[in-house]
Amino acid sequence: MRVSVFGLGYVGCVSAACLASMGHEVIGVDVNQVKVDLVNDGKAPVVEERIGELTAEVVRSGALRATVDVREAITGSEVSLVCVGTPSEPNGSLCTTYLERVTEQIGAALAERGGRHTVVFRSTMLPGTCLNLLVPILEKYVGGTAGVDWAEVGVAVNPEFLREGTSVRDFFDPPKTVIGELDPASGDAVTALYDGLPGEVFRVPVPTAEAIKYADNAFHGLKIGFANELGAVCQALGVDSHQVMDVFLADRKLNISPAYLRPGFAFGGSCLPKDLRSLVHAARRADVSVPILAHVLPSNSDHLQRAVELVERTGKRRVGLFGLSFKPGTDDLRESPLVELAERLFGKGYDLRIHDANVSLSRLIGANREYIESRLPHLAQLLADSVDEVLEHAEVCLVGTRDPAVLAALPHGDGPVIVDLIHLPDAEARRTEPGYVGLAW
């Protein structure tokens, strides 16, 4: 394919050289004449493992050249990759100045060009940037409405997952390829660009592709911060932190896995809250600052509060809650977030009914009974014997269980507002219903 790459920094330079080595005809574009001259001389404008030799090779073969002329690049290509920077503004917001400028230049060139052309944004940008900011710029120059009137112009978002220092290796062996497509034809063009590379390909809506990059980087930062904080605590307690993490990383069932990484309701139970409190307390006694670990429980509490606020926004007073125990299939109520939710709603004066098939006040003994008597002493008057009893009472139903009897009885359309705390199996279908609200989806 004939490809133009806008921006010859780390991402653009690596993308251009690697695509050229795959057999594509690539034109690099940059406003900096020095970078353009370096590329045309067979020299990489960035320092990176393997990029120097690769650039020299593809320039020598004629597969890669560079220019400052946007129109020349657009005329000579069928796909454009936009790899310009999106730095932070002083207040932390995303700077889109370079994105807007290059999109205007591409739009002006496309207005004079015939034939199909796909604009692919590789730059990191917040969800909504492409459709709400960049596509309207293209529409201004090209005319018509993107995805409706456009037969000759495609748009896609294709975030990169290249680590500086190993970016060439990461390009040829990606963890995944993500393509946010305006329409199938746009996605087809990007898919063809990477034909032959390993890894799973995800073709998703444009805003999803934009968000995936942020999910990745936020999690990477969280992992590093977590490991460093834990290391500092271990050092203060005289423990070998690397030995601890070696064992931690060996657990592929719970730790390094999809476990606990799906948006849902707040966590609770007899282990996580207690152990986090103990660890943070030990860190404070040792004068070790652990802001990430110290804020896990407050973050969990804020997430629970979101459920309360969803009920408040309905303006309704009769509330039903399905589920009470900390985990499905048990009657363990210790530090259950659903008990905390019930307590907050009851304390705000809501007329509450609760059903959990595994919880019966007459059967509660020991720590379970002590906990419920201290947190929700009025439980007896709130418990309902059946799903139907809750549904008949409630104007708003909070669903915190996957009990088949509950799922089968939940109404569609007319009926109480459904506040989904667990991502119901039919959540996608329910999203179009006016009475459905997801907690974090």
PEQUI-V933680 format. One record per backbone hydrogen bond with DSSP energy under -0.5 kcal/mol. NH is the residue of the N-H (numbers start at 1). CO is the residue of the C=O. If there is no record, write none. Layout:
# PEQUI-V933680
NH	CO
NH	CO
This chain:
# PEQUI-V933680
3	1
3	25
4	79
5	27
6	4
6	81
7	5
7	29
13	9
14	10
15	11
16	12
17	13
18	14
19	15
20	16
21	17
22	18
22	19
23	20
24	19
25	1
26	24
26	63
27	3
28	65
29	5
30	67
33	31
36	32
37	33
38	34
39	35
40	36
41	37
42	39
43	38
48	46
51	48
52	48
54	50
55	51
56	52
57	53
58	54
59	55
60	56
61	57
62	58
62	59
63	58
64	58
65	26
67	28
70	68
73	69
74	70
75	71
76	72
77	74
78	2
79	2
80	118
81	4
82	80
82	120
83	6
83	81
89	93
92	89
95	87
96	94
100	96
101	97
102	98
103	99
104	100
105	101
106	102
107	103
108	104
109	105
110	106
111	107
112	109
113	109
113	110
117	152
118	78
119	154
120	80
120	118
121	119
121	156
122	82
122	120
123	82
129	126
132	128
133	129
134	129
135	130
137	133
138	134
139	135
140	136
141	137
142	138
143	139
148	145
149	145
150	145
151	149
154	117
156	119
157	180
158	121
160	122
166	163
170	166
171	167
172	168
173	169
174	171
177	200
179	202
180	157
180	178
181	179
181	204
182	155
186	183
187	183
188	184
189	185
190	186
191	187
192	188
193	189
194	190
194	191
195	192
197	194
198	172
202	177
203	201
204	179
204	202
209	205
210	206
211	207
212	208
213	209
214	210
215	211
216	212
217	213
218	214
219	215
220	216
221	217
222	218
223	219
224	220
225	221
226	222
227	223
228	224
229	225
230	226
231	227
232	228
233	229
234	230
235	231
236	232
237	233
238	235
239	234
241	239
244	240
245	241
246	242
247	243
248	244
249	245
250	246
251	247
251	248
252	250
256	251
257	255
261	258
269	335
275	271
276	272
277	273
278	274
279	275
280	276
281	277
282	278
283	279
284	280
285	281
286	282
287	284
288	283
289	287
294	290
295	291
295	292
296	293
297	293
299	295
300	296
301	297
302	298
303	299
304	300
305	301
306	302
307	303
307	304
308	304
309	305
310	306
311	307
312	308
313	309
314	310
314	311
315	311
315	312
316	311
319	317
319	351
320	396
321	353
322	398
323	321
323	355
326	332
330	327
333	331
336	333
340	336
341	337
342	338
343	339
344	340
345	341
346	342
347	343
348	344
349	346
350	345
351	317
352	350
353	319
354	382
355	321
359	356
360	358
363	360
364	360
364	361
368	365
369	365
370	366
371	367
372	368
373	369
374	370
375	371
376	372
379	376
381	378
382	378
382	379
383	379
384	354
390	386
391	387
392	388
393	389
394	390
395	318
396	318
397	417
398	320
398	396
399	397
399	419
400	322
400	398
406	403
407	403
408	404
409	405
410	406
417	395
418	435
419	397
419	417
420	418
420	437
421	399
421	419
427	424
430	426
431	427
432	429
433	430
436	433
437	418
439	420
